[in-house]
Amino acid sequence: MADLTESLKDNLRFTLYEIFGYVIPGLPTEAALVFIYWFLFHADHPLQIATGTLLSVDFAAVLLFAYLLGHSVQAVANLVLRFKDDELLCKGSADSKRILLETAHRLAGAQLGVETGKLAFKEFFRYMDEYAVQSGATAERDMFTYREGFYRGNAVAVGLLAIVVAVRIPFGGVVIQVSSNLFNASRGELGFLAAVLAAVSFMCFRRFRRFSEYRVNKVLNAFIVSATLNNASSKEEK
C-alpha cells in the first residue's frame, strides 16, 4: 500500500510539472505562432479563432502541440532567464548568507571528509540538493520547482505574444472570426492588449525570480536541518 501511495505521488508530481511547466506556457506560444502565420500569409482575411464545434481530437491536438512547444519555450527561457544560485541566497543579508554557508560546508565536510569550500558553488549546491532529496525533504522544494518552471515559461511565452501583437499595430487592426461572428479589433485595442500581455510577462518574470530564491534557500536550509538531524541520530546510535 505504501509503495502504491508513493507511486501515485510520483505520477502526480510528473503530471503537475508537465502541465504547469510545458502545456500552459505552450498555449500562448501556440497563439503567437498562429498570429505570425496569419500575419505573414493571410492578413487580408479574418483571423479565425474557431470554426464550428471543436472536436475532442482537435482539442487533444492543440494540447499536444502546446506541450511540444512548451519544451522549446523552456529551452529558450533557460538561455535568456538565468540566475546564479549563489546570487539568490539570503538576499539582503550578507551575514546570514555567510553563516549558513559556513554551517553547510562544515556539515558536508564532516560527511565527505574533504574541504567542500574548494568546490564550485554549483557543484556544492547539487550535493546539498541531492542530500535533501535522499533525506525526503522535497515537498516545498518540488512546489517551488513547479512554480518556477510555470512562471519562467510564461514570462517568455506571454512576452513573445506581446511582441507579436505589438508588431501588428502599425499595419492596422485585426478582424477576428469566432465561428460565424466577426469582431474588429482596432489599433488601440491591440495596443491595450500588447500592454497587458507585457505587464503579465513582467509579473511572471518577477514571480519566477521569487520562486527561484525560495527554491535555492529551501535547499540550503533543508540540507542543514537534515544533515544536523542525521548527525544527531548517528551519535545517539553509537
Order of alpha helices (4+ residues) and beta strands (2+ residues): alpha-alpha-beta-alpha-alpha-alpha-alpha-beta-beta-alpha
